[in-house]
Amino acid sequence: MDGTTPTVIDGTGGTLIPGLIDAHWHAAFTEIAPTAMMSGDSGYLFAKAVVGAGHTLQRGFTTVRDLGGPTHGLKRAVDEGVTPGPRIYPSGAFISQSGGHGDFRMPHEVPCGAAGHLSHTELAGVAVIADGEAEVLRAAREVLRQGATQVKLMAGGGVASHYDPLDVSQYTVAEMRAAVSAAENWGTYVTVHAYTPRAIRTAVEAGVRCIEHGQLIDEETAELLAEHDVWWCLQPFLDDEDAIPMSGPSRQKQLAMVSGTDRAYELAIAHGIKVAFGTDTLFDPQLAGRQGAQLGKLSRWYTPAQALQQATIRNAELLQLSGERNPYPGVLGVVEEGALADLLLVDGDPLSDLSLLARPEEAFAMIMKDGRIIERTRTAATW
């Protein structure tokens, strides 16, 4: 629409739904190899991110909560209309302890510290390595200064990282509280990467408002999340065609993690925990193209209506935790008068067939973001 002449769209036989929201995305890392993140040229990384942002929007995801990476420039370019892409709620560099899930230094790189040097990933804005309350406080303030809408901490072991076993807990309550205090002073919140009960419980004690992943949770810890009204951004990780390719120790950690996915969803449902949908797709453009298929996978645990609610109105509620740091004032995730006009016209009924969302090139008759119809320029092979 050009602002003066209305455009009339015939939606007969279609279903109008809100634009989709991915609450755990890494816009800088979806279409590159891990080596590019750890040692590649920043210009190449940003060029790939621009292309990936366009692909994301063509899949009907009009908003993403970016949970780590140098995306502030990409967000600005999208907001200014320089390049197409979804709204981005950026975390900026994620914060990690030495040897934690965000420590991607090469073995020969000297330790951080007063006499040390920043690693490539730190210089590129991928991560901040911080140890102790003072360093974590400084790191949180720094990412907020750069425009983070929420602060991301690594609170436990990871699959893709080399130094940390899956079962380890990272950061003390006091260290996490330092980040929480900085975020609260800025009117926003902290979310953490964590899989195990101990890591999750430490984060809740520190005042963290959202848990990312959590596949290895137990029932007592699930009860704690419900009691403290903590959000849980849970991904449908399974050992299937959508699993990120891993080898060696990372593959063993991946298998251990995905073994808990079914139980995690069961506990979330049983205890009425507020669950958000995210994909956390990394390092593979073909897997990124399966973003809608990942959403469709929620039918393993939810009705199609419940799955769609997670990726729209529920995720929109999570985004509101950013408070005064919310860069996009307005109502997201619903189709109603006065809301931000992010809309998808689906050729069919996703409430009967959620797999339609996995075929955007066929099923989406229209994609609209902020009242503007998005030009369809990509083929199915590149989506």
C-alpha positions in Angstrom: 0.0 0.0 0.0 1.3 3.5 -0.8 -0.6 5.3 2.0 -3.2 6.9 -0.3 -4.8 4.2 -2.5 -6.2 1.2 -0.6 -5.3 -2.2 -1.8 -8.1 -4.8 -1.8 -7.0 -8.4 -1.4 -9.4 -11.3 -2.1 -8.9 -13.7 0.8 -11.7 -16.1 -0.2 -10.9 -19.6 1.0 -7.9 -18.4 3.0 -7.2 -17.9 6.7 -5.8 -14.6 8.1 -3.4 -15.1 10.9 -0.8 -12.8 12.7 2.7 -12.7 11.5 4.8 -15.4 13.1 7.3 -14.8 15.9 10.4 -16.8 16.6 11.4 -16.2 20.2 14.9 -17.8 20.0 16.7 -16.9 16.8 20.3 -16.0 15.9 20.0 -13.8 12.8 23.8 -13.6 12.4 24.4 -17.3 12.5 21.6 -19.1 10.6 23.3 -19.3 7.2 27.0 -19.6 8.0 29.4 -22.4 9.1 30.6 -22.4 12.7 34.1 -21.5 11.5 32.8 -18.3 10.1 31.4 -17.3 13.5 34.6 -18.1 15.3 37.2 -16.8 12.9 35.6 -15.5 9.7 35.5 -12.0 8.3 32.9 -9.8 9.8 31.8 -8.4 6.4 31.0 -11.9 5.2 29.0 -12.6 8.3 27.0 -9.5 7.9 26.4 -10.1 4.2 25.0 -13.6 5.0 22.9 -12.2 7.8 21.3 -9.7 5.4 20.3 -12.5 3.0 19.1 -14.6 5.9 16.9 -11.8 7.2 15.1 -11.6 3.9 14.6 -15.4 3.9 13.2 -15.2 7.4 10.6 -12.7 6.4 9.6 -14.7 3.3 8.9 -17.6 5.6 6.3 -15.5 7.4 8.3 -14.7 10.5 7.8 -11.0 10.9 9.4 -10.7 14.3 12.3 -12.5 16.0 13.8 -12.3 19.5 17.5 -12.6 18.7 19.3 -14.4 21.5 22.9 -13.6 20.7 25.1 -12.2 18.0 26.1 -8.9 16.3 22.7 -7.9 15.0 22.4 -4.3 16.0 23.4 -3.1 12.6 21.1 -5.5 10.9 18.2 -4.4 13.0 18.9 -0.8 12.1 19.1 -1.6 8.4 15.7 -3.4 8.6 14.1 -0.7 10.6 15.2 2.0 8.1 14.0 -0.1 5.1 17.5 -0.6 3.8 17.0 -4.3 3.6 13.9 -6.6 4.2 13.7 -8.6 7.3 11.8 -9.2 10.5 11.6 -6.9 13.5 14.5 -7.8 15.7 14.6 -7.8 19.5 18.4 -8.0 19.9 20.4 -9.3 22.8 23.7 -8.4 21.3 26.7 -10.3 22.5 25.7 -13.1 24.9 27.5 -13.2 28.3 29.5 -16.2 29.3 32.0 -17.2 32.0 35.4 -18.5 31.0 35.0 -22.0 29.7 31.2 -21.5 29.4 28.9 -22.0 26.5 29.8 -18.7 25.0 33.6 -19.2 25.2 34.7 -19.9 21.6 38.4 -19.0 22.0 40.9 -21.1 20.3 43.0 -23.3 22.8 46.1 -21.1 22.2 44.3 -17.8 22.9 45.5 -16.3 26.2 43.0 -15.9 29.0 41.0 -12.8 29.3 42.0 -10.3 32.0 43.9 -7.1 32.5 46.9 -8.4 30.6 45.0 -10.4 28.1 43.5 -9.7 24.7 39.9 -10.0 23.4 39.2 -13.0 21.3 37.9 -12.8 17.8 34.3 -13.6 18.8 34.4 -10.9 21.4 35.8 -8.3 19.0 33.1 -9.4 16.5 30.3 -8.8 19.1 29.4 -12.5 19.3 30.1 -12.9 23.0 31.4 -11.3 26.2 33.5 -13.4 28.5 33.0 -12.1 32.1 33.9 -13.7 35.4 32.9 -12.3 38.8 30.1 -10.0 39.8 31.9 -6.8 38.7 32.7 -8.2 35.2 29.2 -9.5 34.7 27.7 -6.2 35.8 30.0 -4.3 33.4 29.2 -6.8 30.6 25.4 -6.4 31.1 25.7 -2.6 31.1 27.7 -2.7 28.0 25.2 -4.8 26.0 22.4 -2.6 27.2 24.4 0.5 26.1 24.6 -1.0 22.7 20.8 -1.5 22.5 20.0 -4.9 23.9 16.3 -5.4 24.5 17.1 -8.2 26.9 20.3 -9.6 28.4 21.3 -13.2 27.5 23.5 -15.2 29.9 24.9 -18.7 29.6 23.9 -20.5 32.8 24.9 -24.0 31.9 26.7 -26.4 29.6 26.0 -26.4 25.9 25.9 -28.8 22.9 27.9 -27.0 20.3 30.6 -25.5 22.7 33.8 -27.4 23.2 34.9 -26.8 26.8 31.8 -27.4 28.9 30.1 -30.7 29.6 26.3 -30.6 29.3 25.7 -31.1 33.0 27.8 -28.2 34.3 26.3 -25.1 35.9 27.7 -21.8 35.0 27.7 -18.6 37.0 26.8 -18.2 40.6 23.6 -16.7 42.0 25.6 -13.5 42.9 27.0 -13.2 39.4 23.6 -13.6 37.7 22.1 -11.2 40.2 24.6 -8.6 39.0 23.2 -8.9 35.4 19.6 -9.0 36.7 20.1 -5.8 38.6 21.6 -4.0 35.6 18.7 -5.2 33.4 16.1 -4.2 35.9 17.6 -0.8 36.2 17.1 -0.5 32.5 13.5 -1.7 32.7 14.1 -5.1 31.1 15.1 -8.6 32.0 17.6 -11.4 31.8 17.1 -14.7 30.0 19.5 -17.7 30.3 20.7 -20.7 28.3 20.2 -23.7 30.7 19.4 -27.4 30.3 19.7 -28.9 33.8 17.7 -28.5 37.0 20.6 -27.0 38.9 21.3 -24.4 36.3 17.7 -23.5 36.0 17.2 -23.3 39.8 20.2 -21.0 40.2 18.8 -18.7 37.5 15.4 -18.5 39.1 17.0 -17.7 42.5 18.9 -14.9 40.9 15.7 -13.3 39.5 16.0 -14.4 35.8 12.7 -14.1 34.0 13.1 -16.6 31.2 14.7 -19.9 30.6 16.0 -21.0 27.2 15.9 -24.7 26.3 15.6 -26.6 29.7 15.2 -30.1 28.0 16.8 -31.9 31.0 14.5 -30.3 33.7 12.9 -32.4 36.5 9.4 -32.0 37.9 10.5 -30.2 41.1 12.2 -27.5 38.9 9.2 -27.3 36.6 7.1 -26.5 39.7 9.5 -23.8 40.6 9.1 -22.1 37.2 5.4 -22.2 37.6 5.6 -20.8 41.2 7.8 -17.9 40.2 5.9 -17.2 36.9 9.1 -17.6 34.8 8.8 -18.0 31.1 10.2 -21.1 29.4 11.3 -20.7 25.7 11.3 -24.4 24.7 12.5 -25.7 21.3 11.2 -29.0 19.7 14.6 -30.5 19.5 14.5 -34.1 18.4 17.0 -36.5 16.8 15.4 -36.0 13.3 15.9 -34.3 10.0 15.9 -30.9 11.7 18.7 -31.7 14.2 21.8 -29.5 13.7 24.6 -31.8 12.4 27.0 -32.6 15.2 30.0 -34.9 15.6 32.2 -36.2 18.3 31.5 -35.1 21.9 28.9 -32.6 20.7 26.9 -35.3 19.1 26.8 -37.3 22.4 25.7 -34.1 24.2 23.1 -33.5 21.5 21.6 -37.0 22.0 21.5 -36.6 25.7 19.7 -33.3 25.4 17.1 -34.3 22.8 16.2 -37.4 25.0 14.5 -34.9 27.4 12.4 -33.0 24.9 9.2 -35.0 25.2 9.4 -35.0 29.0 10.1 -31.2 29.1 6.9 -30.4 27.1 4.9 -32.8 29.2 6.0 -31.1 32.4 5.4 -27.6 30.9 1.9 -28.6 30.1 1.2 -30.3 33.3 2.3 -27.4 35.4 0.8 -24.6 33.3 4.1 -22.9 32.7 4.2 -20.0 30.2 5.9 -21.5 27.1 7.3 -19.6 24.2 8.2 -21.0 20.8 11.7 -20.7 19.4 13.8 -22.7 16.9 17.5 -21.8 17.8 18.5 -22.9 14.3 22.2 -22.5 13.6 24.9 -22.9 10.9 22.8 -24.3 8.1 20.6 -22.4 5.5 18.6 -25.5 4.7 17.7 -26.0 8.4 16.8 -22.3 8.6 14.4 -22.9 5.8 12.6 -25.4 8.0 11.6 -22.7 10.5 7.9 -23.2 9.8 8.3 -27.0 9.9 9.7 -26.7 13.4 6.6 -24.8 14.4 4.5 -27.5 12.8 6.3 -30.1 15.0 4.6 -28.7 18.1 1.6 -30.8 17.0 3.4 -33.6 18.8 2.3 -32.0 22.1 -0.3 -29.3 21.3 -3.3 -28.7 19.1 -2.7 -26.6 16.0 -4.5 -23.7 17.7 -2.2 -23.9 20.8 0.9 -24.1 18.6 -0.1 -21.0 16.6 -0.8 -19.2 19.8 2.7 -19.9 21.0 4.2 -18.4 17.8 2.0 -15.3 17.9 0.2 -14.0 20.9 2.2 -15.9 23.5 5.5 -14.9 22.1 4.3 -11.4 21.8 3.5 -11.4 25.5 7.1 -12.5 26.2 8.5 -9.7 24.1 6.6 -7.2 26.4 9.0 -8.1 29.2 11.4 -5.7 27.5 9.4 -2.9 29.0 10.8 0.5 28.3 13.5 -1.1 26.1 10.9 -2.4 23.6 11.8 -0.8 20.3 8.5 -1.5 18.7 5.6 0.0 20.7 2.3 -1.4 19.7 0.4 -4.7 19.8 1.9 -7.8 18.1 0.7 -11.3 17.7 -3.0 -10.7 17.1 -5.4 -9.7 14.3 -7.4 -6.8 15.7 -8.0 -3.2 15.0 -5.1 -1.0 16.2 -2.5 -3.8 16.3 0.6 -3.7 14.3 -0.3 -5.0 10.8 1.8 -8.1 10.6 -0.4 -10.5 8.8 -0.3 -13.8 6.8 -3.0 -14.9 4.4 -2.8 -18.7 4.4 -4.2 -20.6 1.4 -6.0 -23.2 3.6 -6.7 -23.7 7.3 -3.7 -24.1 9.5 -6.0 -25.0 12.4 -6.7 -28.2 10.5 -3.3 -28.6 8.8 -0.4 -27.0 10.7 2.1 -28.4 8.0 1.0 -25.5 5.8 3.4 -23.3 7.7 6.3 -25.5 6.5 5.4 -24.6 2.8 5.3 -20.8 2.8 6.1 -20.6 -1.0 2.9 -22.6 -1.6 0.6 -21.7 1.3 1.1 -18.0 2.0 -0.9 -16.0 -0.5 0.3 -12.8 1.2 2.8 -11.7 3.8 2.4 -8.3 5.3 4.7 -6.6 7.8 3.7 -3.3 9.4 0.9 -2.8 6.8 3.2 -3.3 3.8 2.8 -6.3 1.5 6.1 -8.1 1.2 7.2 -8.8 -2.4 7.7 -12.5 -3.0 11.1 -12.7 -4.7 12.5 -16.1 -3.6 12.0 -19.6 -5.0 11.1 -22.6 -2.8 14.6 -23.9 -3.1 16.1 -20.8 -1.5 13.6 -20.4 1.3 
